[in-house]
Amino acid sequence: MLADTWNHGESPERYPVDTGRLRRVAELAAKEAGWGRSLPKGSGLGIAAHYSFVSYVAAVVEVAVDAKGELTIPRVDIAIDCGATVNPDRVRAQMEGACVMGVSAATLGEITFKNGRAQQDNFNGYEVTRMPAAPREIRVHIVPGDYSKPMGGVGEPGVPPVLPALCNAIFAATGKLHPPAADSRSAESIAAQSRRAAIARRPGGDPRPIRVWMRSPKTSANRSYCPAHLRQTTVGEADLLTIALLLGYNFRTRNFI
């Protein structure tokens, strides 16, 4: 018997898992990605599917790993069945953002603790994927909606399948679940270089975290910008900050890293 927490607190009887819909998005993503096509050496495709918040999402990630371990993602195909689709453009935008978030979590999303506290307290230490490392092309495929079924979410369901699909693609390309020992363009080196560059660009090489301040419309109080506060921002503020962070903008020195 399914526990309530498994289905995000909702009744499995009211919101049952439809394996047919899950299979449909997996087959759609595979078809649109050209699953089984010939790829050059060092390239691979990976697939994964996921159900959450009454939505079904599958992703196919294409990667290329060179002899030095440099990882690039030429293309991602992601298919979603969220039931009725009121605003397709917004669904597409959410899936595109989910791909970038998934890549960030897989390649840069490390959290370490010291003396009981997280050492990463802002985006200078907890890196996000920026434009050079983001997927070159993201194709979103929306299954036509059915208004007779419950409407699903599109904010979070796109993230979970991206990580395993990426790992599967790396394995298909290299036979390993991570790129070979890397050079200056590896995921680990990119993160380290970004941190060093951020510190070097601060006045006097100040190593303290960069803090981005914004006003929360719910509390009217200034808060340090971090993922937990993203839900309290307006769409415009969140979009502008995301663009700035992806481009590598340093909010303290007001220039780009």
N, C-alpha and C positions, 0 to 999 in steps of 0.2 A: 504494500500500500504506500502511495506517495505521501511524503510529509508536506505540510503546508509551506514550510520554508523552501522546499525544492522548487516550488512554483511561484516564488517571490511573494508568498503570503496569500496567494489566490487559490481558490478551490480547483483541484485538478478535474473535478467533475464538471464544473462550469467552463473551465478553460483547458480542455484536454489537449495533449500533444498529438498533433496529426503528422504521423511519419510520412504520409503521402506528400504533404506540403514541404516537409524537410527534404525529401528526395527530389521534389520538383526544383527547388532552388539550387540544389547540388548539381543536378543535370543541366540546368540552365546556365549556371556559371561555367561548368565544364565545356559546354557546347560553344558559348560565346568566346571562351578563351582559346578554343582550338585544342582541347585536350588530346594528347597523343601525337601532336605534330612534331616534326623533327626539329631539334634545337642544337645549336653549336656546342662544342665542348665547354664545360664550365657553366652551362645554363641548365635550368630545371624549372619544372612546374610543381606546385604544391596546392593541395585542396583541403578545405575543412568546412564544416557546416555547424550551425549552432541555433538553438532555440532559446529565446528569452523575451519576457514582456510581451508575450503573445505574438511575436514576430519570428520569422524563419529567415536566416541569412546564411549564405554560402559564399566563400571567397576562393578564388584561384589566383595565386601570386606567382609571377615569373621573376626569377632572379638570374643574375650573372655574377659569377665569382671568378676573378682572375687568379693568376698564379701567385700573386702576392697577398691574396686574401681580401682584395677590395670587393666589397659587396655593393651592387647596384640593383635597383628594382625597375626594370623597364616598363612593367605593366601589371595592373591588378584588375581583375574582373570580379565584381561583387554583385550578387543577386539577392533581392529581398522580397519577401511576401509578408506584408504587414496588414493584409486585409484591404479595406477601403483606403484609397490614396486620395486625400483631399487636396494636397499641394505637392505634386510630383517634384517640383524644383527643390522644395525644402527637404524632401526625402533624399533626393540625389545629393544635395549639399551635406546632409548629415552622414551619408555613407562615404563621401569623399573625405570628410574630416575623420571618420572612424578609421579609414585606412592609414592616415598619417599618425593618428593616436596609437594604432596597433603597432606600427613600425617603431614608434618611439618607445613603447613599452618593451618591445622585444630586443631592441638594440641599445637603448640608453636608460631604461627605467630601473636603475639600481637604487635601492634604499639601504643604507647601512646605519647601524646604531652604535652609539658610544655612550657609556654611563647612563643607559636607559633613555637616551634621546636620539631622534633621527638627526643625522648629520647633514642631510639635504633639506634646507628650509625655504628654498626659493629656486627660481629657474636658472640661477647662475650655477647651482650645484646639481639640480635635477634637470638635465637637459631635455629638450624636445627636438624632434626631428625638424631640421630646417630644409629649405628648398633644395640645396644640392643633393641631399640624401633621400628626399621624398620620392615616392613612385613617379616615374616620368609620365605615366598615363594611368588614369583611373576611369574605368568604364562601369557605370552603374546600370543594372538591369532590374527593372521593377515589374514584378508579376502583377497583371491586372487585378484590381481590387474586387472583393466580393462583399457587398454591403450587408449580406445576410450573416456574416461572421463578425465576431468582436474585432474592433480596431486594435492594432498592435502599436507598440512604441517604435520609434526610429532614432532616438537620441543615443542609446547605448548598445543595442543589439548588433551593430555593425562591427564593434571592436573585437569581441572574443574570437571569431574565426580567423582573423588576420594573423594573429601570432602563430597558431599551429600551422596554418597554410604556409607562412614564411619559413618556418622550420622544416616543413616537409619539402619545400622547394630547394632549400639549401642542401638537404640530404640528397635529393634527386640530382643536384648539380655536382656535389663533391663526395657523396658517400659518408658525410659527417653531418652532425646536427649543428655545427657552427663553422664559419669560414676558417681556413688554415691560419697558421701564425701570421699575423698581419703587419702591414707597413703603416705609413702615415695616413692612409685612407681607410683603415679598418674602423669599425664602429667604436672600439675602445679608444683608439688614438684620436678619432674625431672628437669624442667627449673630452678627453684630457686636453687637447689643443684648445677647444672652446673655452674651457675653464681658465687655462693660462692666459689666453687672449683677453678674456673678460677682466682678469685682475690687472693685466698690463695696461689696459686702456683706462683704468680708474685713476683719479688724481693721486699721485704718489704711490701707485701700485697697491692701493688700499685693498686688502684681501677680504674685507667684510662683505656679506651678501648684499647684492643689489636688491632693493625693495621698491616695488612699484605700488604707488598709493592711488587709491581710487575711492569714490564715494558709493556706498551701497544704497540703492533706492529703498530697500526695506528698513534699514536701520538709520540712514542718514549719518552714518559714522564712517570715518576713514578706516580702511582695513588694508593690510598687506595683501597684495594680489597673490593668490595661490589657487590650485584646483578646487579646493573646498568652497571657495567664495565665488566660483564662476556662476553658480546657480543664482547668486544674489545680484548679478550684474544685468544690465539691459543688453539686448542683442547687439546693439551698436557698439557698446563698450567692449564686449567680449570679442567681437569680430576684429575690431581695431587692434586690441592687445594681442590677439592671436597672430595677426598679420605681422605686427612689429616683432614679436618673439621669433616667428619663423624666419624673418629676414635678418635676425641677429642684432636687433637694436638694443643699445645699452642706454637704459633710462637715466643713469646717473650722469654720464658724460654727454648724453644726447647725440651720439653718433653710432654708426654701425660697426660691429665687431668685424 
